[in-house]
Amino acid sequence: MTDPKDSRYTETGFPSLQWEDDDLDTRPLPLNERPLQARIDHEMAIIAEHHIRIALAIERFWGHRDCVEYIRTLILNGGYSDGATKRVGFKAEVVSALINLIALHQLE
């Protein structure tokens, strides 16, 4: 129930659109302020949504020095070509996720 004497509420009983600095802690964290693993998981989810085989390969390579080289090769070649599957190019959100993973791998 709203307390009419509470200064946060207007005459209509709704909270004011103005907020105090104390209220800012409840806002969602921007991606760059999230823990490292949460940022990695976010980027991997984007890649897995569009290219599950690539996401699985990155998971296998993660933590090895060859991981960054593999991701760079994917970006520069525009995908993978293994005889059975030929892919050229990625959606912008996937390229962004791949680039972010390179940066995150180097942080880790």
Secondary structure as the mmCIF struct_conf table of DSSP 4:
data_model
#
loop_
_struct_conf.conf_type_id
_struct_conf.id
_struct_conf.beg_label_comp_id
_struct_conf.beg_label_asym_id
_struct_conf.beg_label_seq_id
_struct_conf.end_label_comp_id
_struct_conf.end_label_asym_id
_struct_conf.end_label_seq_id
TURN_TY1_P TURN_TY1_P1 PRO A 4 LYS A 5
TURN_TY1_P TURN_TY1_P2 SER A 7 ARG A 8
STRN STRN1 TYR A 9 TYR A 9
TURN_TY1_P TURN_TY1_P3 GLU A 11 THR A 12
BEND BEND1 GLY A 13 PHE A 14
STRN STRN2 PRO A 15 PRO A 15
HELX_LH_PP_P HELX_LH_PP_P1 SER A 16 SER A 16
BEND BEND2 LEU A 17 LEU A 17
HELX_RH_3T_P HELX_RH_3T_P1 ASP A 21 THR A 26
BEND BEND3 ARG A 27 ARG A 27
HELX_LH_PP_P HELX_LH_PP_P2 PRO A 28 PRO A 30
HELX_RH_3T_P HELX_RH_3T_P2 LEU A 31 GLU A 33
BEND BEND4 ARG A 34 ARG A 34
HELX_RH_AL_P HELX_RH_AL_P1 LEU A 36 HIS A 50
HELX_RH_AL_P HELX_RH_AL_P2 ILE A 52 PHE A 61
TURN_TY1_P TURN_TY1_P4 TRP A 62 GLY A 63
BEND BEND5 HIS A 64 HIS A 64
TURN_TY1_P TURN_TY1_P5 ARG A 65 ARG A 65
HELX_RH_AL_P HELX_RH_AL_P3 ASP A 66 ASN A 77
TURN_TY1_P TURN_TY1_P6 GLY A 78 GLY A 78
BEND BEND6 GLY A 79 GLY A 79
STRN STRN3 SER A 81 SER A 81
BEND BEND7 GLY A 83 ALA A 84
STRN STRN4 LYS A 86 LYS A 86
HELX_RH_AL_P HELX_RH_AL_P4 ALA A 92 LEU A 107
#
